[in-house]
Amino acid sequence: MSHSAVPVQQSDFIFSVAGEQLGFIGCILILVLLLLYLLHTLRVARGAADLLGSSICMGFFGMIAAQTIFNLGMCLDLLPVMGVTLPFFSYGGSSAICLYFGFGLVLSVYMHRFNMDRVNLKRHSIS
């Protein structure tokens, strides 16, 4: 097992370590997994029962896509190092908890996609 030239392997530059250890095919596999997850999130957003569910999914999609682009940009030296983790791969407690919480929200939207019992909030004027 060789030592990497990356100072903090498990956090910000996990993609470069994956490239070093797994090669080109491993990097492509990681990107395909993230892309499949993003496409699934978009599919759930499209089939959501209401605007709230669709907005939750689109917000989570934007967060995952931005984190992925920022982390890959940092590893490829196209963006400055800003401490953004690679979703579902980097080591980090608070990042992992937020990602799994968001994943749970997307799954909840998916489970309730046929639920037509919507809460109707009406605006009442005070006179």
Secondary structure as the mmCIF struct_conf table of DSSP 4:
data_model
#
loop_
_struct_conf.conf_type_id
_struct_conf.id
_struct_conf.beg_label_comp_id
_struct_conf.beg_label_asym_id
_struct_conf.beg_label_seq_id
_struct_conf.end_label_comp_id
_struct_conf.end_label_asym_id
_struct_conf.end_label_seq_id
HELX_LH_PP_P HELX_LH_PP_P1 SER A 2 SER A 4
BEND BEND1 ALA A 5 ALA A 5
BEND BEND2 PRO A 7 VAL A 8
TURN_TY1_P TURN_TY1_P1 GLN A 9 PHE A 13
HELX_RH_AL_P HELX_RH_AL_P1 ILE A 14 ARG A 46
TURN_TY1_P TURN_TY1_P2 GLY A 47 GLY A 47
BEND BEND3 ALA A 49 ASP A 50
HELX_RH_AL_P HELX_RH_AL_P2 LEU A 51 CYS A 75
TURN_TY1_P TURN_TY1_P3 LEU A 76 ASP A 77
BEND BEND4 LEU A 78 LEU A 79
HELX_LH_PP_P HELX_LH_PP_P2 VAL A 84 LEU A 86
TURN_TY1_P TURN_TY1_P4 PRO A 87 PHE A 89
BEND BEND5 SER A 90 SER A 90
HELX_RH_AL_P HELX_RH_AL_P3 GLY A 93 MET A 111
TURN_TY1_P TURN_TY1_P5 HIS A 112 PHE A 114
HELX_LH_PP_P HELX_LH_PP_P3 ARG A 123 ILE A 126
#
